[in-house]
Amino acid sequence: MNIVFISSEAVPFIKTGGLADVAGFLPKILEKHGCKVKVFLPLYSLILKKNFSLIQRTDLGEITIEVAGQSYLVQLYQSVLPDSNVEVNFIHCPHFFNRSCVYTNDPDEDQRFILFSKGVMEFLIKLNWHADIIHCNDWQTGLIPIYIKDNYRHHSIFAKTKTLFTIHNIGYQGKFPYSAFINADLNHEYFFSEGPVVTDNHFSFLKTGLWFSDIITTVSETYANEILTPEFGSGLENVLLFKKDHLYGILNGVDYALWNPETDHHLPFNYSQNDLSGKLENKRYLLKRFNLDFYDNIPLIGIVSRFAGQKGFDIFAEAVPDLMLLNAQWIILGSGETKYESLFKSIAGYYPRKIASHIGFDEELSHLIEAGADIFLMPSHYEPCGLNQIYSLKYGTVPVVRKTGGLADTIQDWDESLYSGNDNGNGFSFFDYSHYALSLSVRRAVSTFRFKETWHKIQINGMKNDFSWDKSALKYLLLYEKLLKPGY
């Protein structure tokens, strides 16, 4: 099976969020299951600065792509994903991708990904590669399905190609004015009020991808149901309801080669579920790093996050007076909206013996917080999948989460599990999006921490969970096979 996996980012080359992890890991697992996979990415100048071993395909020459009445010369560079034979193809056009960041607010943001999409199509033709499945991800690749079904429908390379489109976060839709529709060279008949490419009188890359793709997936089963509603559908719930029979939720996996306390090179002390003593030493080390006192009987609560309202920090801010009454310590890592950065700076200053914060991103510190904390807080308003709660489980750090999206699919509340007659709970959760519900769940976790035997049981339950990419990849393979059946 020939698979083309198209993304705007992928580890290790470029990353701004969880999409990069998916694009960097899933293709490798698909290859292990017998697929031939080609990944396509834009060649950002940020990638070139990192000195990856990229090879220019000079034998393919340059191609000319027209966008918004201008012609641009585009080249193809290639590399491979680490520890695999998965070919990574980079669309090189300095005019659009020599920028200081991956995503911009520049006036030509639509043109950047129009050129990228056209470049993918044209170089697949140059490579003479017949894709069975083209797997698109998020709005930046939303034009690919309509190009397959319309602009390139007569080209033999794509005669049997099917498309699968994955929503990683429906809140980001790639909405642009009518001029972007003209720039994309699409059939003018598609642009009408609330038609297949229009949302709020704007051209939507995401809506276009959803409407013209053969199958739609998103990154957890609960999120797949949530986005069918006005609360979570971000205005696209009617499109998704129309295509409900072709919508599937598949939980993202994690790479346990990178996130495993037994082998994690970022940790001063490695440990396993059979011996958690190293976890206690990591806690001691982490607290010392932030000049906080170590107490064996006081839980350390960790937060590693982008600071945004989506992540629940509006209700966290309301809950601060209650949370500060708890006998707990906090270490917080992240960056984002100024008001939340200021919040964490101020409470760390007001409670210097209880709270420490680091504004910014630090890969090593994120691993250390996962390992050293006793509790990990994720109070998200919505969370398509979430990864940190899964990392926490593996590290024996008990998550407290809001019951939404992937958080609901991965975390089973300890108290609820007892009420159900089992003891399989691996964390604590709440449903109501309120500061009261958040405070109550954190309080339950802090209270349970005092009972060491119970706490150890919750930790081990989480460490035994398996959310590896192997399970998720098999579900994608089943969908690929479904797409290739006659009549689909």
N, C-alpha and C positions, 0 to 999 in steps of 0.2 A: 504494500500500500504506500503510495507516494503522498506525503503530507507537506504542505507549505504552512509554516507557522509565522504569522506576521504580527509584529509588536513594535511599539515605539520605544521600548526599553527592555533590557535583559541583562542579568548578571552573567559574567563579571564585568561586562563592558560598560553599562550605564544603568543607574538605578535611582528612582525617586520614590518608589513604593512597592507594594506587593506584586504588582504586575511583572516587575523585573524578575522576581523570584520564580514566578510561574513560567515565564518565557525562557529562563535559564535552566530550569530543572525538568519540566514536563517533556520537552523534546528528547532529552537523553533517555528517559524511561520508555518513551514510545519507540526509540531506536532499539532498545534492549528487547522489545517485544516484536521485532522484525520489520518495523516501518522504516522507510527511507524518508528522512526529514530534512528540509531546508528551512532555515530561519532567515527572515528578512528584517533588518533594522535600518533606520537612518544612520548615516555616518556623521555624527555630531563631532565638532572640533574638540569637545570634551573627551571623546574617546581617543582621538588622535594624540592628545596630550598625555595619555596614560601609557603610550608606547606598547600597545598590544602588537602582536605579530600579524599584521594584515598584509595580504597579497593583492595587488591590483591585477584584475583580469584584463591585461592589455590586449589579449587575443580577441576579446569581445569588442574592443574599441569603445568609442563614446557614442551615446545616443542623444538625440535632441528631443527635449520634451517642452511643449508649449503650455504655459500657464498664464492666464490673464493677458493674453496677447503678446507675451514675451517668450523668447526661446532660451532654454538653458541646456548646457552640456552636462551630461550625467555619466558617471563612471561606476563600475562595480568593483568593490573590494571584498575579499573573503578571508575568513578565519574558521576556527572550529570551537565548539563549546568544550571546556576542559573535561578531560577524562571521557571523551566520546569521539565519535566520528561525525557528529552532527555538523553540517556545513552552515556557517553563518554568513549571509550575504548583506553587504552594507551598500545602501544607495548613497552615493557621494555627490553632493551638490553644495559647494561652500557658500553660495549665495544665500541658501536657506538654512543651512545647518551649522554655520560658523557663528554661533551665538553663545552668550555667557551662561545660558541655562537651557534645559531640555525643552520646557514649555514656556511660552512667552505671552505677553499681552500686545505683541507687535501687530500692526495693522495687517500684515501678510500671514498671520498664523494659519488661516485657511489654506493659503497657497503652499505653505510648507508641506502639509500633509496631502494635498492634491498631487503635488509633484512626487512625493514618496509613493503614493498609491499607483500613479501611472508608471513610475520607475519599476515597481515590483512587477507589474503586468508586462512591461516591455522587456525586462531582463529574463523573465520566465520564457518568453518567446525566443529571445536570443540563446538561452541555454537549451532550448528545445525540450523542456521538461514538462511532461504531462502530469499535472497534479490531480490525484483522485479527490483530495480534500484540501481546501484552503481554510485554515483556522485563523479567524480574525479576532482581534482583542481591542475593545474600547473604541471610542469615537475616532481616534486617529486613523483607524483602518476601516471606518464605516463605509467608504466609497467602493471598496473591493467587491462586495456582493452585487452592487448595481452595475459595476463595470463588467463583471462576469456575465450577467444576465442581459445586458443591453449593449454597451459600447463595444465589447469584444465577443459578442455572442456568436459571430460567424467565424471566429478563428478556431481552427481545428485543435489547437493546443488545449482549449478550454471546453471542448465539446461535451465532455463527460464530467467536468469538474463540479463538485458540490461545495457549498460553503457552510461553515459553522461559525457562529459569532458569539463570543463570550463577553458578558457584561461584568466588569470588575467593580464598577461603582456607577450607578445610573445617574447620580447627581452631576456627573461631568458629561456633557452632551455634544460639545463642539457645535454651538449655535452661532450662525453668522448671518449677515444681511444677504439680500438677494444677489448681490454682486458675486458672492462666493459660489452660488449655484451656477452662474454664468461661467465663472472661472473653472468649474469642474467639468464643463463640456457635457452636460447631461441633457437629455431630451426635455425640451421646454414644457411638454405636456405634464410632467411630473410635479411642476410647481403650481399648486393651487391651495387655497386655504385649508389647513389641517389635512393635506394630502399625504402621500407616502414619504415625502421628504421634508415636510413643513411642520414646524411647531411654533406657535405664537408669531406667525408671519415671518419666521426666520428659517433659514436652511439649516437643518440639523443633520450632522454627519451620523450621529448615533441612531436617530430614528431611521435614517436611510439604511444603515446596516441591519437593523432589526427587521425592517420590512422586507428587504430583498434577500436575506439569508435563508438557508434551507432549515437549519436548526439553530436555536438560541440556547445558550447555557449561561448560568451565572454561578457564583462561587460558593454557594451553600444551598441546601434544600429549603431552609426556612426563608432565606432571602428571595428565592424563586417565588415563593408564595407572597411574601411581603410586597414585592414590586408590582403585584397585580392590584394593589390598593392605592387610593389617592394619597394616603399618608406617606407611602414610600416609593410610589411610581414616578414621582417627579414629572408628572404630566404625560408620561408615556404608558400609563397603565392600560389605556384602551387598546393600544397597539398590541401590548403583551397579552391582553385578554383575548384578542382576535387570534393570536398565534399560540394560545395556551397549550394546545396539543403538541406543539413543537418546542416547548420551553422546559428545560431540565436544570436542576440544581446539582452541582458536583462540588463537594468541598475541596478546597485547595489542600494539597499536601505540604509537608515540610521536608527539608533535607536534613536528616539526622546525622549526616556526615559532618555538617556544620554546627548543628544544635544538639549536642549530646554531652552531658556533664562528665561522662567517663573519658572523653577524648578532647574536649574543648580546650584549645591552646590559649584562649584568653583568660582562663581561670588559674589562679595561683594554686588551687587545690581541686583536683578531680575527685569525683565520687560516683557512686551508683546506688540503685535502690537496695542493694544488699549491704551497703555501708554508707550511711549518710553523714558520717563524721566530717567529711570534707566540706559539706554544705555549711556546717556550723562555723568552720574556719574561714570560709569565704565571707560569711556574714560579719565575722569579727574583722576581717581585712577591709571589707567595704565600709563599715562604720568608722574604722580608724582613718581611712582615706578622707572621710568627710568630717573628721573631728567630732564624731558622736560616740558616746559611751556605749559599751556592749553590755547587754543584759540578756541572759539566757531565757528569762521568763517573760520578756516583752517582745511582741512581734514587730518585725520590720516590714513595712508596706512599701512596695515599689510601684512606680509608674514610669513607663517608657512609651512615649506617644508623640504624635503630632498634636500641637495644642490648637484645637478647633472645637466649635460648638458641636459638630457631628460626634466628637469623641466623648461628649457628656460633661464637659468642663463647666457648662453653665449651671447644671444642677450640683456639680462638685463645689462650685463657688458658694452656692446657697447652703451647702452642707458643712462648710468649713467650721462654723462655731460648734456644731455637734461633734464633728470628727476630732477636733482638737481636745475634746474632753476625754477621748479614749486613751487608755494606757498603751500607746503604740508609737513607734518611730516611723519616719517617712524619708524616702530618697526618691527624687523626681528628676527624670531626664527627658528633655524634649525641647521643641521650639515651635513657633507658629504665630498665632494671633497675639498682638502686643498686649491686649488686656489680660490674657492668660499667662503670658510670660511675666507680666508685672505682678499678677496674683501670686505666682509661686515664689518669686523673689521676695515679695513682702511677707508672706507667711513664714518663709525660711528665716527672714530677719527678725520676725516677731517671736518665733519659737526656735531659737538657735540650738537648743539642746534636744530638740525633738524632730526637726525637719531640716533637710538639706536639699538644694536643687542645683541642677546644672543645665543652663540654657544653651542649647546647641545639640549637635549629634556626635556621639562617640561610640563607635562599634564595640570597642573593648568594654567600655562601661556598660553598654546595654547587656552584654553577656554576663558581666559581673553582677548586675542588679538582678537578672533572672536567677542567678545561682545563689546570691547572698540574701535575697529577700525571703521572708516567710509567706507573704501574701502579695498578690499582684492585682491591681485594680484596673478594670476596664469598664467604665460606666456608660458606654456609647449610646447615643440616641439611635443610631443604626450602624451596623457593622456587617458589610456583605459577607466577609469570611472572618477576618482577623487571624493573625499568626501568633501574636505574643501570648495569648492565652494557651496556645498549643505548646509553644516553647516552655511556658511556665509549668505545664503538666510534666513535661519531660524532666525538668529541673527540680521537681518536688516542691515547687512554689505554688501555693494554693490560690487559684484565681477567684476573684469576686467580680462578677460581670452582670451587665443587664441582659435579660433574656431576649435577644434579638439576633437575627441573621445567623452567622456562623458561630457566634457565642452561644446561642441556644442549642446549636447542633453538637457542640463539643463539651459543654460544661453541664454536668448533672448536679443539682443542688444536694448537698449532703443531708440536710434535714428532710427534704422532700423524698430522698431515697429511703430514709428510715421510715417515713410514713407509708411508703409503698411496700414495705416489708423486706427491703434488701439494704445492703450497706455498700452500694457501688458508687456513691457520690464522690465526685472529684473536685468540688469547689462549692461556691455559694453564688446565688443569683437572685435577681429581682426583676419584676416585670414592669411595674408602674414607673414611668419616667418622671421621678420626683426626687428631691433632695432627701425626703423622709425615707423613701424606699431604699435609696442608696445608703444612707446612714445606718438603717436597721440591718442591712446585709453585712456591712463592714463590722458592725457591732457583734453580729452573730459569729463572724469569723474570728474576731479578736477574743471573744469569750470562749470559743471552742479551742483556741490555741493553748489554753491553760491545761487541757486534758491531753497529755502527751501521747497516750496510747491511741486515742481517737484521732488526733492530728496525724500521727504516723500512718494510720490506716488510710486517711484521705490522701496523703502524699503518695503512698504506694499505689493506690487506685489510679491516680493520675499518671504516674511513671510507667504503669503497665499499658496505658492506652497507646494505640498505634495509629498515627495519622500520617503515615509515610506516603510518598507520591505513588508507590506501586498500586495502592487501592484506587486512587483517583484516576490514574492513567488507564487502568482496565475499564473504568466506566466511560472514559472518552473513546477508547477503542470500540466499545460496544455501539456507541453512537456513530462513529465513523462507519462501522460495518452496516448499521441500519441505513445510513445515507446511501450506501452503494447498492442496496437491494433494488431490483427492478421495480419501477413504478413510484419510487419515492420522489 
